[in-house]
Every structure is written in C-alpha cells, then in structure tokens.
Amino acid sequence: MKIAITGKGGVGKTTVAAILARLYADEGRKVLAADVDPDANLGMALGFTAEDLQEITPISRMRALIAERTGASAETFGKFFKINPKVDDIPDMLAKEKNGVKLLVMGTIETGGSGCVCPEHVMLKQVISHLIIRREDVVIMDMEAGLEHLGRGTADFMDFFLVVVEPGERSIQTYHKVVQLAADLGISKVRVIANKVRSRADEEFITAKVAERDLLGFIHFDDDVSAADRAGRSPYDISEKTVQEIRAIKQRIDNE
C-alpha cells in the first residue's frame, strides 16, 4: 500500500499521516513514513521526541552522501552528476523507528526554482521512486500541495492520493489544484478527507464541493489534537476520538 497525503498548510495532513501510519503498524505491517514536506513535523506526530529528532538529518542536507551517490564533486556540484544514483539501501540505512513506524525525513531544496535539476533534487526523487515502486512496506508520504517529486512513472504505482481539506474555500481551491496536477500525472485515485469539522454546516459545505464518491469521511475538531501538539506528543496517544474516525477512514481505504 502506497499512500501520499497532501493539502493546504495547516489542514492537519500530518496528523492524518501519522495516525494512519500507526494504525497500519498496529496490524503488524511494515510501515515507512516519509516526510516530504519542507515544514517537517511528521516525526513528532508519530511519537518521536525532540531529542530523537535532533539526531535526524534530512537527506537533502547530506551533502557528502549525495556527492558519493551522484558523483557530484565539490568543484562541479550541481553541474555534472548521475541522474539515477543508487538509493536502494537508503531507507534501511537512514530511517529511524518509533512505535513500529520507520521515519525517513527527505528535507527540501533550499536554492533554485521549482524546476531545479540538481544533485539534491535527483537524490530525493530517486529515493521517493524507490519507496513507491520497489518497497513492499506500507508507505505513507506526508507531502506539500505540489507534486514536484513525483514523475509519471512513479505515480503509476501510487495506490491513493489523499487530499486533506478543512471547511474553507482556500482549502478547497488547493484540492482542485492537486486534482489537476494528479490528472496530469495520470493519477485517478484522488480521495478527500475533511478535517477540523465542527458542525453540520461544515459537513454540508464539504459535500457541496467534493464529489460523494471521492469523500472518505469527516474528522471532527478535537481539542485533544491541539493538546498533543502542545505537549510534543503523538495525537495517536491522546486523541481517541480522532483515532477512531481515522480508523474508519482507513477501513474505507482498505476496502477500495
């Protein structure tokens, strides 16, 4: 099972990604959670402590490793390099495990435009392709709204692309953007999870904007999720209501 989770910043996609990963791990599945969001928060949502996370270096910042695998020298870094570096050992070498979930932090490319073709970008894209195409684990990817790291060949192996929305027009606009980007890559199985729902009016707003067949379910606003964030803990360990609602959504995913 390969699942990418995205959405506008602040909608709660990291909470959804973390709880889904923990639920699959509870079933005894091998789970790898990849943090592909520049604002990397997946580790804490999975239950890693601040001390644990200080020991993790994002792959994009491992300049020596990137140089070794891509062949980019200090003098020519960014000019001459392999576009298909060896990465099959990277997940097992770099991932850290907690609560049955292995975490791999990708990092971000801090220089260059969205069309950047540089050793760091090539390395990240190759690792992501390996996770989706070659790994037999359940792979949960916490991604920003853009799909820059996915190519058409990689996208063919994605089981689900989940867009987390909240009751608001900006969030819905991001959803439509993702649907179009996914269509350009040939991804048809785009599904929606509505988060931070507070009322019947919120539910009606979502159902008016999202096709019924694409809506996996609602997650209602829960102060315990905010409490978990303030405490630096996983919402899985604190917010039973949210866990149960995401468990029901997971069941729908498994049944498709």
N, C-alpha and C positions, 0 to 999 in steps of 0.2 A: 504494500500500500504506500503510495507516494502522494502526499498532500501538501500543497502550497497555500499559505494563508496570508491574505493581504487586506488592505483597506486604508482609508484616510488616517493620518496620525491621530491618536487619542481615542479611537473607537473601541479599543480593547482586544485587538487581534492577538497580542502577545499572551494575554490571559487565556484566550481560547486555545492558542497553540500549546501552551504549557499544560493545560488541563487535559487536552486530547492526548498529548504525549504520555502523561502519567496514567491515563485510563488504559491505553494500549499496553503500557509496561505492566500494569496490574494483572493483565491477562497472560503474562509470561512471554509476551512478544519482545523481540529485539527492537529497540526503538532508538533512532538517532534524530535528534532535534538540531536543525541548522539555523543559526541566527544570521540572516542575510540583510537585516535592517541596520542602516547606519547608526540608529539610536538603539544600540544593542541592550535589551533588557530581559531577554528570554531566560538567561541564566538564573537570575533572582526569582523569576516567576516559577521556575522549575524546582526551586528549593536550595540553590547554591547560595552560600553565604558571601558577604562582601569580601572576606578573606580568600575564599575559594576563587572568586572572580579576578582578584588581583594577580593570581598565578596564571591566568589565561591571556595569551597574546593572540589577537586576531590574525588570521592567516595573511591578510593583506599587508600587515606590518612586519612579516617575517622576511625581511629583505634578503638575508643570506640563503634561506630555503628557496625563495623564489628565483634567486640568481642561479642556484645549483640546478634546479629543475628546468628552468627555461633557457639556461646558458647565457643569460644576460650578464655581461661583465660590468664592473664598476665604471669603466670608461664608456661603454656603449649602452648602459642601462636605458631601456626604453626605445632603442633603435633596432638592434638585432637580437632576436630571441626565437626559441621554439614556440610554435603555436599549439603543440599537442604534448605538453610536459607530462611526465609520469606522475600520477596522483593516486593510484590505487591503494597505496599504503598510508595516505594522509589521514583518513578518518580514524583508523585504529591507532595511529601514532600520536595524534593531537587531541582527539576527543577526550573529555573528562566526564566521568559518570557520577550521577547522584539519583537516588530513588529509582534506579532501574532504567534511567534515560541517559544516553550519551549526548553530550552537548558539543557542538562544533561551531565556533564563532568565526564567521567569514571576514567581518570588517568591511571597510568601504574604500573606494579610491578617492583620495582627497584632492587630487590635482587632475586637470584635464576636463574636457567636456563629456557629455553623455555618450558621445561616440568614441571615447578613449579606447584605443587599442594599445595596451601597454602590458608589460610582463605581469603586473599585479592583476589586471583585468582578465588576462588569458588564464592565469592560475586559478582565480576564483571560478570562472566559467567552466573550466575543466573539472574542478572538484565537484561543482554542482551537477554537471553532466554525469559524473561517475556515481554520485549519490542516487540520482534518479534512474539511471539506466542499468547500472551494474549491481548495486547493493540489494540484498534480499531483505534488509531490515524494513520496518515501518519507518518512513522518513517524513518528518514534519518540518516544513520550512516556513519560518517567520520572515516575510518579505515586505518591503515597502511597496507602494502602489505601482511603480514601474516594473516592467518585466525585462529589464536590460540583460539580466544574467541568463535568461532562457533563450535558446535558439529553437528553431522549428523541430530539429531532430530530437532535442531533449524533451520538448513539450509533448511529443507523441507518447512518451512513457509516463506522463503525469496522470494519476487516477482522478484527482479532484483539484480544482482551483476554487478555494473558498474565499469569498469576499465578506468581511465583517463590516456591517453598517450600523449606524445609530439613527434614531428618528431625527432627520435633518436633511435639508436639501443639498448641502455641500457633500455630505457623506454619500448621498445617492448619486451625485454627479461623478464622484470618484468611482463608484460601482460601474456606471455606464462607461467610463474611460477604460476600466480594467476589462470589461466585456469586449470592447472594441479591440484592445491590444491582444486579448486572448484569441479572438477570432482571426486576427492577422497571423497568429502562430498556429492556427488550426486547432485550438483548444475549444471543445464544445461543452465539456462538463464543468461549467462555472455555476457554483451554487452560492447562496446567500445565507448568512447568519445575522439576525437582527439582535444587537446587544443594547444594553442600557435602556430597556423598555420600561416605562413607568406607569403606563395607563392604557386603557382600551383605545384611546385616541392615537397613541403612539403606534399600536398594532395596526390600526386602520390606515395610518399614514404609510407604513411599510407595505402593507398588502396592496395599496393603490399604486405603488411604484415598482413593485417586484412581482414577476410572474409567479403564480402559486406553485408551479412545478419546480421552480428554482429556489424556493424558500425552504430551508431545512428546519427552521424553528426560531423561537424567541428566547433570549436570555434576559431576564428581568433585572433591573438595577438592584444591587445588593451592597449595602454599606460594608459588609464583611470583606469584599474585594478591596475596597479602599483601605480598610484596616490592615489587610495583609500587606499592601504596598507600603504603608507607613511603618510597619514592623519589619520590613525587609524579608517577608516570608512568602511561601507559595500560596496562592489563593486556594489551591487544591487542599491544603491542610486546614483551612479556616472557613471557607465559604461552601458549606454543604449544599445549599440551595443551588448555587451556580454549577457546582459539580454535577448535581442530578440533572439539571437542564442540558448541560453539555453531554452527559451520558446518553440522554435521549436523542440528541442530535447525532452523536457517534453511531447509535443504532441505525439511524436512517442512512448514514454514510455506508455502513457495513452491508446494509440490505440492498443498496443500489447495484 
